[in-house]
Amino acid sequence: MNVYARAVKTLAPGFLIATPQLLDSNFERAVILLIEHSKAGSMGLVINRTAPLTFRDLARSQELTVATSRRDHALHHGGPVEPYRGFVLHDSQRIEERSELFPGLYLSVTGDALSPLLLDESANMRFCLGYAGWGPGQLELELKQGSWLFTDADPRVVLREEPAQIWAHTIKSMGIDPGYLVASGGVN
């Protein structure tokens, strides 16, 4: 089975890594945790792009309380679609509203989950504003064009790696030297 055929069968959950061929500024050097992939389309969260907002800003806007140790942590740009919608990736088993993506990695999307997560200093989390989405067959075409690399997702990278290091770290973990990736004149 070729690499592309394997990738299409096992895309979600997984990492999509933007290549230099992808010219969309929304995804330059992006690493996306792909959450859903089906014939109807795909959805994921950019995990390595911080937003100019903090948990303090979020708590203030939602009239919530945030743990002191979390106040100045940055929120993340999850993608260009619905940029005011929030998604929380976390490792807390105490939150009732959660969907397990991997053992120990959960997705929550409600305020009921956010409030206790903001106070739980032991929980690792990334709060993403917006998401990345693809229509039917669009992601498969972009993979064929070389716009994305695919690899298995690592929950530790999602929650613990420094955002600025995720792209290079993920590519290196695939056995590829990021310096060898160069843009081509291909179609996007």
N, C-alpha and C positions, 0 to 999 in steps of 0.2 A: 504494500500500500504506500503511495507516495505521501510526502509530508503534508501537502495541501489536503488530500482526502482524509488523512488522520485528523487534521486540525478541524475540519468541518464537522466531523462526528463528535468531537469532544470540546467544543469551544467554551461552553459555560459550565461551571465557572473556570475561568482561565485568564491569563494576561494577554492583552494586545499591546504590542510595543510599536509606536510610530517609527517609521523609517524616514530618512531624509527625502524620499520620493513623495511623501505626503506633504503637500504644500499648504494645507489648511492651517492657518495660524492658531486655531483653537486646539490643534493636536500636535504642535511642534514638540518633539521629544516627550510625548505623553506616554504614560503607561496606564492602561485602562483595565480595571477588574471587570470582566464581562460577567454579568449576572444572569442575563437571559439570552437565549439564542434558539430560534425556531424558524419554521417556514414563514411565520408572520412578521419576523424582524428580530432585531437584537437591541439590547440595552446594557449599558455599563457605566461605571464611575471612574473618572480620571482620579488617580490616587496620588499624583506627584506634583500637583499645581496648587500652591497656597493662594488664598484670597486675602485682600487687605482688611479682613474682618477677623475679630477674635471671639472666643467664647464669651468674653465680657460683653461685647457688642450684641451677640445673639441673645444672651440672657436678658439684657436690658430691653431689647426689642420685643421679647416674648414674656416679659415680666416674670422671669424665673430666677432662681438662685444658682450660682455656680461656685464650685469649690475654689478656694484661693489659689491652689496650685495649678488650676486649669485656666484661669482668667485670661492670661495673655497668650495662650496657644492659638495658633492660626486656624481658621476654617479653610476648606479646600474648594476649588472650582471642580465640581463633579462633571461638568460638561456644559455645552451651550444651550441645551434644551431645558426649558422651565427653570431658569437660573435662580428663582426664588423658592424653589421646592427643596426641602432638606432630606438627606439620607444619612443615616448613622451606621457606620461600620464599627463593630465593637466586639469585645470578648467576654461580656458579662452574661452569665447564665441566670442572674437574678431578674433580668428584664423579661416580663411576660410576653410582650409584643415583640417577637423576633422571629426571623427566618434564618435557619442555619444554612450557610453557604458552604462551609467546611467544618470539620470538628474544631470547635473553639473560635469560629469566626461567624458573626451574626450580622444581619441587616435589620434595622428598625426604621420605621418611617412615621411614627406618630409622636405627638407631644407627650403622650403618656409615657413613652420610652425615654424621651429626651430629658425630662425633668430629673429622674433619678440618676441618669448617666452623668449629668452635669455635676451632681453632688458626689458621685462615687469616684474617689481619687484612685482606687485600685484598678478601675476599668481602663483598658487601652481603647482609644476610639479615634476615628476620623469622621468629622462632620463635613459632608459634601453638599454644596449648593448646585443644583442642576444635575443633568445626566447627559450621556452621549447616547444617541439612538440611530438606528439604521432601519430602513424599510426592507421588505422582502427581497432577498437576493443581493442587496447592496453591499453588505459586509463581505460576502463571498467574492464579489467582483473586486473589491478593494484588496482583498488578500491575493487574488490572482495577479493583480497589477503590481504587487510588491509594496503597497503602502503600509502594510502591517506585518510584523512578525508575531508569532503565537508561541506561547509556552504555558506550562502548568503554572497556576497561581500558587504563591507561597503566603499563607496567612501572616507569617511574621513580617514579611516585607510590607504588607498592607497596613499593619498597625504600628510597627516599630522602626522602620527604616526612615531616615531623613528624606523628605520629599526631593530635595535637590540631587540626591544620590541614587534614587530608585531606577531611573532610565539606564544609566551606565551599569549599575549593579545587576539589573535584570538581564541585560544583553550579555554581560560577562558570564553570568550563571549559565547561559546557553552555549558557552564556549566560543563566543564571537568577540573580537576586539572591536569596541565601538569606533575606533579610529579608522577601521576599514569600511565603514558604512558611508557611502557618498551618494549624493543625489544623482539620478540619471535623468535623461530626457524623456522618460516614459510618460504615459498618459495617466492622469489621476482621475 
